[in-house]
Structure formats: structure tokens, C-alpha cells
Amino acid sequence: MSPRPPGLPDWSRVGYQAGQPLPGVNSGSTTDDASCIVTAAELDSVFGVKADDGADDTTGLQKAIDDVKARCSPNVSCQM
């Protein structure tokens, strides 16, 4: 890798844990508690999130996030 020009920020370690793979069911989830892992089927049946249907899934995804937070980490705060 060539040295970056002076004054240019070093973006090489930007992202999730400095470029590490995102956690997930196939890559070592951050939890072993199956009730805290939402599958694609659950997203569809419980939260109405259907992949590639052209609909805006923002509300359903936020409900899934809020549900997992309430059940699995109720004392965590994501306030900035």
C-alpha cells in the first residue's frame, strides 16, 4: 500500500470494529440466545418485512430492532 498524501485522513480502519466482518448467524453471532436472533422468516411473519417486494420496510425493521432491544438488552442506551 502506498503512503497517503499529507492531509488526507486514514480511512483504512473505518467501519464495524475496524473492518471486521459483521456478526451474524453464519459468522459467529454476538449472542447464543436464539430468542434474540431474528430470522428472515420472522421478519416477514412478525414484522411484515418482505425482501425485494418494493415496499418501504423502515417501520417493520425498526419494530424488529425495538423488539430485540426490549427483550435482549433493555438497559442499553443508544443515545448520542
C-alpha positions in Angstrom: 0.0 0.0 0.0 1.4 3.4 -1.0 1.7 6.2 1.6 -1.3 8.5 1.6 -0.7 12.2 0.7 -0.3 14.6 3.6 -3.5 15.9 5.0 -5.7 13.0 3.7 -7.4 11.1 6.5 -6.6 7.5 7.1 -9.9 5.7 6.4 -8.3 2.2 6.4 -9.8 1.2 9.7 -13.2 2.7 9.3 -16.3 0.6 9.7 -17.6 -2.1 12.1 -14.8 -2.8 14.6 -12.1 -1.6 12.2 -13.2 -3.6 9.2 -14.1 -6.9 11.0 -17.0 -8.9 9.4 -20.4 -8.0 10.8 -21.7 -10.6 13.3 -24.5 -12.9 12.2 -25.8 -16.4 12.4 -23.3 -17.7 9.9 -20.3 -15.7 11.1 -20.5 -16.0 14.9 -23.4 -14.1 16.2 -22.9 -11.7 19.1 -25.3 -13.9 21.1 -26.1 -17.5 21.7 -29.6 -16.7 22.8 -31.8 -17.9 19.9 -34.7 -15.7 21.1 -32.5 -12.6 20.4 -31.8 -13.6 16.7 -34.4 -12.6 14.2 -34.6 -14.8 11.1 -35.8 -13.7 7.7 -39.0 -15.7 8.2 -39.7 -13.9 11.5 -39.1 -10.5 9.8 -41.8 -11.5 7.3 -44.3 -13.1 9.6 -44.0 -11.0 12.7 -42.9 -7.6 11.4 -44.2 -7.6 7.8 -40.7 -7.1 6.3 -40.5 -8.9 2.9 -37.3 -8.8 1.0 -37.4 -7.3 -2.6 -41.1 -6.6 -2.6 -40.6 -2.9 -3.4 -42.2 -1.8 -0.2 -40.6 0.5 2.3 -39.6 -1.7 5.3 -38.4 1.0 7.5 -41.2 0.7 10.1 -41.1 -3.1 10.3 -37.3 -3.1 10.6 -37.4 -0.5 13.4 -40.1 -2.6 15.2 -37.8 -5.6 15.0 -34.9 -3.6 16.4 -37.0 -2.2 19.2 -38.4 -5.7 20.0 -35.0 -7.3 20.2 -33.7 -4.4 22.3 -36.6 -4.7 24.7 -36.2 -8.4 25.1 -32.5 -8.9 25.0 -30.9 -5.7 26.2 -33.5 -3.4 27.9 -30.9 -1.4 29.8 -28.7 -0.5 26.8 -28.9 3.1 25.6 -28.0 4.2 22.1 -28.4 7.9 22.8 -25.7 10.2 21.4 
